[in-house]
Amino acid sequence: MKPQITQGKYQLISTLLLDDVNKELAELETNCKLNSFQKWIIHDLYDFNLPTSDFTIKSLLLIAIPHPIYADIRFMYESKEYKCVSLVSPDFDSVGKLLDQESRTNGFRYIEARNLPLKRIAVQSGLAEYGRNNITYIKGMGSCFSYTAFFTNLEPDINTLKPVALAHECRHCTICQEKCPTQAIKADSFIIDNERCLSNFNETGEPFPAWMPISVHHSLYGCIICQLHCPMNRDFRDKKSRGIFFSEMETQLLIDQTDQAFFPEDLKRKVRYLGLDQCPAGVSKNIKAIIQKAES
């Protein structure tokens, strides 16, 4: 019995392997110089305990959901039009509906898995490979996907882990390192300097640091520079989303960090499609930075 997931790719991984992943992360902290935020992720964010459920959990169903590499964005502010790009959020809702249907038809059970290092598990299960930019890539999908995971009662397909390694294409390639606008990508490790990564700053309401030039700002949410230039995405660079337009009123609502419950329905759909609902303060800050860059 296997779930019939027609969009994307997946692995069924034995939950017994989670202890091994946890131990390897402890070794990573010992052998690598990690900053305080990276240590917080390992110690406080990740949770390897199995949840309470009314069925016997046997496997982790790890799914890579495809989505466009980015969306072109136009927005109006004070009667002027500005342009940028944005990441696109996958359709997590459709996956949930599919699993509901599958569970009714095939009788398998599942419960959402949260706060696991899904990129690392994907690489060690053989589903994906690490790029130098700390982003994972899948054959036939590039990096144009996002992960979601569920604990299930299905028998696992993967019962052993592979060593974490850099993708073969990255071993003699430094394009992402050279193109990174904030020099966050390292030459000797796929663990990037997340204290310099633009995505980390774009996805929080914290002020941009003084050392960051206004010229780096190009995205409403996240950063796509390394992915756009990566040779492993050469077949996917043109697979962008439909363009998204924000009217003057919509832009002002985003800048004001208005409670999204009061957004017009069309704006709610745009926000969910781009994943902007994750951090309203970050979106507001990013819009202001894009305007400032255009006017400078």
C-alpha positions as CSV (number, residue, x, y, z in Angstrom):
1,M,0.0,0.0,0.0
2,K,1.6,3.3,-1.2
3,P,0.0,6.7,-1.4
4,Q,-0.7,7.8,-5.0
5,I,1.0,11.2,-5.0
6,T,1.0,12.4,-8.5
7,Q,2.5,15.9,-8.0
8,G,6.2,15.9,-6.8
9,K,8.3,13.1,-5.4
10,Y,8.3,11.4,-2.0
11,Q,10.1,8.9,0.2
12,L,8.9,6.6,3.0
13,I,11.7,6.7,5.6
14,S,11.9,4.5,8.7
15,T,11.3,6.5,11.9
16,L,14.1,4.4,13.5
17,L,16.6,6.6,11.4
18,L,15.6,9.8,13.2
19,D,17.8,9.0,16.1
20,D,20.7,8.7,13.7
21,V,20.0,12.1,12.2
22,N,19.7,13.6,15.7
23,K,23.1,12.1,16.7
24,E,24.7,13.4,13.4
25,L,23.5,16.9,14.1
26,A,25.1,16.7,17.6
27,E,28.4,15.7,15.9
28,L,28.0,18.5,13.4
29,E,27.9,21.0,16.2
30,T,31.0,19.4,17.7
31,N,32.9,19.4,14.4
32,C,31.8,22.7,12.9
33,K,31.8,26.3,14.1
34,L,28.1,27.1,14.4
35,N,26.7,30.5,15.3
36,S,24.1,31.0,18.1
37,F,21.1,30.9,15.6
38,Q,22.3,27.6,14.2
39,K,22.7,26.1,17.6
40,W,19.2,27.3,18.5
41,I,17.8,25.5,15.5
42,I,19.5,22.2,16.6
43,H,18.7,22.4,20.3
44,D,15.4,24.3,20.4
45,L,13.6,24.1,17.1
46,Y,14.1,20.5,16.0
47,D,12.0,17.9,17.7
48,F,12.8,14.2,17.0
49,N,10.2,12.8,19.4
50,L,7.3,10.9,17.8
51,P,3.9,12.5,18.4
52,T,1.1,10.8,20.3
53,S,-1.1,9.0,17.9
54,D,-3.8,6.3,17.9
55,F,-1.8,4.2,15.4
56,T,1.6,2.6,15.3
57,I,4.0,5.1,13.6
58,K,6.4,3.3,11.2
59,S,7.6,5.8,8.7
60,L,8.1,9.4,7.8
61,L,6.4,10.3,4.5
62,L,8.6,13.1,3.1
63,I,7.0,14.9,0.1
64,A,8.7,17.4,-2.2
65,I,5.9,19.6,-3.7
66,P,6.8,21.4,-6.9
67,H,6.1,25.1,-7.5
68,P,7.3,27.8,-9.9
69,I,10.8,29.1,-9.2
70,Y,9.5,32.7,-8.6
71,A,6.8,35.2,-9.5
72,D,7.2,38.6,-11.1
73,I,5.7,41.3,-8.9
74,R,4.3,44.7,-9.7
75,F,3.0,47.0,-7.0
76,M,1.7,50.6,-6.9
77,Y,2.7,53.1,-4.2
78,E,1.9,56.8,-4.3
79,S,0.8,56.6,-7.9
80,K,4.1,54.9,-9.0
81,E,4.7,51.4,-10.1
82,Y,7.5,49.3,-8.7
83,K,8.8,45.9,-9.8
84,C,10.4,43.0,-7.9
85,V,10.1,39.3,-7.6
86,S,9.0,36.9,-4.9
87,L,9.2,33.3,-3.9
88,V,6.0,31.2,-4.5
89,S,4.5,29.0,-1.9
90,P,3.5,25.4,-2.7
91,D,-0.1,24.2,-2.6
92,F,0.1,22.5,0.8
93,D,-3.7,22.4,1.0
94,S,-4.0,20.1,-2.1
95,V,-1.5,17.6,-0.5
96,G,-3.6,17.5,2.6
97,K,-6.8,16.8,0.6
98,L,-5.0,14.1,-1.4
99,L,-3.8,12.4,1.8
100,D,-7.3,12.6,3.3
101,Q,-8.7,10.9,0.2
102,E,-6.0,8.3,0.1
103,S,-6.5,7.5,3.8
104,R,-10.2,6.9,3.2
105,T,-9.6,4.8,0.1
106,N,-6.5,2.8,1.2
107,G,-6.9,2.9,5.0
108,F,-3.5,4.3,5.9
109,R,-3.1,6.7,8.8
110,Y,-1.0,9.8,9.1
111,I,-0.3,12.8,11.3
112,E,1.7,15.9,10.4
113,A,5.4,15.9,11.3
114,R,6.7,19.3,12.5
115,N,10.1,20.7,13.3
116,L,12.3,18.1,11.6
117,P,15.4,18.9,9.5
118,L,13.6,17.9,6.3
119,K,16.4,19.0,3.9
120,R,18.9,16.9,5.7
121,I,16.6,13.9,5.9
122,A,15.8,14.3,2.1
123,V,19.5,14.2,1.3
124,Q,20.3,11.3,3.5
125,S,17.3,9.3,2.2
126,G,18.5,9.8,-1.4
127,L,15.6,12.0,-2.4
128,A,17.7,15.1,-2.9
129,E,21.2,16.6,-3.0
130,Y,22.7,19.5,-1.2
131,G,23.9,22.5,-3.2
132,R,26.7,24.7,-2.1
133,N,24.0,27.3,-1.2
134,N,22.4,25.1,1.5
135,I,19.4,24.5,-0.9
136,T,18.5,21.0,-1.9
137,Y,18.0,19.8,-5.5
138,I,16.0,16.9,-6.9
139,K,16.6,15.5,-10.4
140,G,13.8,16.7,-12.7
141,M,12.7,19.4,-10.3
142,G,15.8,21.5,-9.6
143,S,15.2,23.5,-6.4
144,C,11.7,24.4,-7.4
145,F,9.9,22.6,-4.6
146,S,9.2,22.7,-0.9
147,Y,9.0,19.9,1.7
148,T,6.2,18.7,3.9
149,A,6.2,15.6,6.0
150,F,3.8,13.2,7.8
151,F,4.3,10.3,10.2
152,T,2.4,7.2,8.9
153,N,1.6,3.6,9.6
154,L,3.0,2.6,6.2
155,E,6.0,0.3,5.9
156,P,9.2,2.3,5.1
157,D,11.1,2.0,1.8
158,I,14.3,3.6,3.3
159,N,15.9,1.9,6.2
160,T,19.5,3.2,5.9
161,L,20.9,6.7,5.6
162,K,23.4,8.0,3.1
163,P,26.2,10.3,4.2
164,V,25.6,14.0,3.7
165,A,27.5,15.2,0.7
166,L,27.6,18.1,-1.7
167,A,26.0,17.5,-5.1
168,H,28.5,16.4,-7.8
169,E,27.7,19.5,-9.9
170,C,28.8,21.8,-7.0
171,R,32.3,20.4,-6.4
172,H,34.0,22.6,-9.0
173,C,31.3,25.3,-9.3
174,T,31.3,28.6,-7.3
175,I,28.6,30.5,-9.3
176,C,26.2,30.8,-6.3
177,Q,29.0,31.9,-4.1
178,E,30.0,34.6,-6.5
179,K,26.5,35.8,-7.2
180,C,25.3,35.9,-3.5
181,P,24.5,39.5,-2.8
182,T,25.5,39.4,0.8
183,Q,28.4,36.9,0.6
184,A,26.6,34.3,2.8
185,I,27.7,31.2,0.8
186,K,31.0,29.6,1.8
187,A,33.6,28.0,-0.4
188,D,34.3,25.0,1.9
189,S,30.8,24.1,3.3
190,F,27.1,23.9,2.3
191,I,26.3,25.3,5.7
192,I,25.9,29.0,4.8
193,D,26.5,32.0,7.0
194,N,22.8,32.6,7.9
195,E,23.8,35.8,9.8
196,R,24.5,37.3,6.3
197,C,21.8,35.5,4.3
198,L,19.3,38.0,2.7
199,S,16.5,35.4,3.0
200,N,16.9,35.3,6.8
201,F,16.6,39.1,7.0
202,N,13.7,39.2,4.5
203,E,11.7,36.7,6.5
204,T,11.7,38.6,9.7
205,G,10.6,42.0,11.0
206,E,14.0,42.8,12.4
207,P,15.7,45.9,10.8
208,F,18.2,45.3,8.1
209,P,21.8,45.5,9.4
210,A,23.8,48.7,8.7
211,W,26.4,46.8,6.6
212,M,23.7,45.7,4.0
213,P,23.6,48.0,1.0
214,I,20.2,49.0,-0.4
215,S,21.2,47.6,-3.8
216,V,20.7,44.0,-2.6
217,H,16.9,44.3,-2.3
218,H,15.0,42.6,-5.1
219,S,12.4,40.3,-3.5
220,L,9.1,40.8,-1.7
221,Y,9.9,37.7,0.4
222,G,13.0,35.5,0.5
223,C,15.9,35.7,-2.0
224,I,16.2,33.8,-5.3
225,I,19.6,35.0,-6.7
226,C,21.6,31.8,-6.1
227,Q,18.7,29.6,-7.4
228,L,18.4,31.7,-10.6
229,H,22.1,31.4,-11.4
230,C,22.5,27.8,-10.4
231,P,23.4,25.4,-13.3
232,M,21.2,22.7,-11.7
233,N,18.2,25.0,-12.3
234,R,19.1,25.7,-16.0
235,D,15.9,23.9,-17.2
236,F,13.7,25.6,-14.7
237,R,14.6,29.3,-14.8
238,D,11.8,30.1,-17.2
239,K,9.2,28.2,-15.3
240,K,8.1,31.2,-13.3
241,S,4.6,31.9,-12.0
242,R,2.0,34.2,-13.5
243,G,2.7,37.8,-12.6
244,I,1.1,39.3,-9.5
245,F,-0.1,42.9,-9.2
246,F,-0.8,44.8,-6.0
247,S,-3.0,47.9,-6.3
248,E,-2.2,51.0,-4.3
249,M,-4.7,50.0,-1.6
250,E,-3.3,46.5,-1.4
251,T,0.3,47.8,-1.1
252,Q,-0.7,50.1,1.7
253,L,-2.5,47.3,3.6
254,L,0.8,45.2,3.3
255,I,2.9,48.2,4.5
256,D,0.6,48.9,7.4
257,Q,0.8,45.2,8.5
258,T,-3.0,45.2,8.6
259,D,-4.6,42.1,10.1
260,Q,-4.9,39.8,7.2
261,A,-8.3,38.7,8.4
262,F,-9.5,42.1,7.1
263,F,-7.9,41.8,3.7
264,P,-10.2,41.6,0.6
265,E,-10.5,38.0,-0.6
266,D,-8.4,38.6,-3.8
267,L,-5.5,40.0,-1.7
268,K,-5.8,37.0,0.7
269,R,-5.3,34.7,-2.3
270,K,-2.2,36.6,-3.5
271,V,-0.7,36.6,0.0
272,R,-1.2,32.9,0.5
273,Y,0.1,32.1,-3.0
274,L,3.3,34.0,-2.3
275,G,3.6,32.8,1.3
276,L,3.5,36.4,2.6
277,D,1.2,35.4,5.4
278,Q,4.3,33.9,7.2
279,C,5.7,37.3,8.3
280,P,3.7,40.5,7.7
281,A,6.4,42.6,9.3
282,G,9.0,41.3,7.0
283,V,6.9,42.0,3.9
284,S,6.3,45.6,5.0
285,K,10.0,46.1,5.6
286,N,10.9,44.6,2.2
287,I,8.4,46.7,0.3
288,K,9.9,49.9,1.8
289,A,13.4,48.7,0.9
290,I,12.4,48.0,-2.7
291,I,10.9,51.5,-3.0
292,Q,14.0,53.0,-1.4
293,K,16.3,51.2,-3.8
294,A,14.2,52.4,-6.8
295,E,14.3,56.0,-5.6
296,S,17.9,56.1,-4.8
